[in-house]
Amino acid sequence: MLIIGNMSDRPVEDDEMPAEIDFSTGVRGLHHIPPGAKVFLPTSIEQAVWEYFSRRAAEKGIGLPELLTDVLKHGIEINEALK
């Protein structure tokens, strides 16, 4: 297979690495997220929605992230069942 349009605009065979790409200081797996990991994902929601779910989380005695994860997982299940 031939790849065209690399950084030097010359065709490169699949097994060639252009000289201007240097992975010598790279770290393997640096951006890998292991299965089951908790990931902080900043997002914005309306204040009324935040207040509702914060109140529900407090009533259940759990954290807001745990409640929102449960709600989203349930929504995914419903969405998949309706396909």
Secondary structure, 3 states (H helix, E strand, C coil): CEECCCCCCCCEECCCCCCCCCCCCCCCCCCCCCCCCCCCCCCCCCHHHHHHHHHHHHHHCCCHHHHHHHHHHHHHHHHHHCC
